[in-house]
Amino acid sequence: MKSGLSLGALASAFRSFGRFFFEHNRMIYFVLFLSAVIGAIAGLNLILYQPSDEAYRTEKQNSAQSARFDTDTIEKIQQLNANQQTNTDEPPAGTRSNPFGE
């Protein structure tokens, strides 16, 4: 079984492609650059002229709950008298009160 594609034919095809590419590389790069710029402008134009979804934004604003100060919980905490309790524990005699404060 002999294939119709030989190494010499393959090398010849690569040489002809390389010659074509090196002769026209500036034009190829220019066309690629211009295509990228046109694509970027078209994408930006599509994004900018897309209508905003005002109904969705209004629905989310209406469904958002505003923060409310919970006075009931604050009154329950104040009834615990946590602020009025004093610490009656005394450290043992002869010990430092704060070893890291020196």
N, C-alpha and C positions, 0 to 999 in steps of 0.2 A: 504494500500500500504506500504509494508515494503521494504526498500532499502537493498541491499546486503552488504552495507558498514556500519559497526557499529563503534562506538567510540572506542571500545577495539581493533578492527582490525586496525583502523587508528593509534592508539597509538603504537601498536606493529610494524607497518611499520615504524613509525618515530624512534622508538627505534633501529630497525635493521639498518636503515640508519645512525643514530647517531653513533652506534657502528662501522660501516664500516668507517665512516668519521674519527672518532677519532683514529682508528687503522692505517689508511693510510694517515693521514693529511700531513705528511712531504712529502710523494711522490706526493700527489695532488698539494701541493704548489710548489714543484720542477717542475712538469710538466707545471703548469700555468706560472711560472717564465720563464722557458725555451721557452715556446710558445711566450711569450711577447718579449723576446730578439730576437728570430728568426724572428718574425713579424717586429720588429723595424729595424733589419738589412736588411730584404728584402725590406722594404719600402724605406730605405735610398739608397740601391743599385739601386732601380728603379728610384729614383729621380736623382741620380748622373749619371747614364748611359743613361738618356733621352737626345736625341740630342737637342741642342739649336736651336732656330728659327732665323737663321741669316738673312733670307729674310725679316722677319717682322721687325727686328731691323734696317736693312739697309733702309727699306721703311720709318720707323718712323724718322730716322735721315735725310733722304732726304726731307721729308715733313715738318720738323721743320723749322720755320722761325727764322733767326738770328736777334738779336736786332740791329736796325740801328738807329743812332743818327739823329733825325729829325731836320735838320738845318732850314727848312722853318718855322716851328713853333717857333723856338727860335728867328729867325729874326723878326717875327711878334710881339713877346712879347717885344723884345727890342725896337721896333718902338713905343710902347705905352708910352715910357719914364717913366715907373714906378720907375726906379732907380733914376731918376733925380729930382723927385718931393720931396719937403721938406714939413714938417709939420709946418704950420704957426699958428696953434691953440695955444693959450696961456691959461694956467689954470687961474681960477679966483684968484685975489690977496688975499693973506693971507691963501692959502690952501697948504697942503703938496703935494709934487709931487708924492711921493710913500709912502703910509701909511704902507706898509708891509716891507719897507726897513730899518726901524729903529730898 
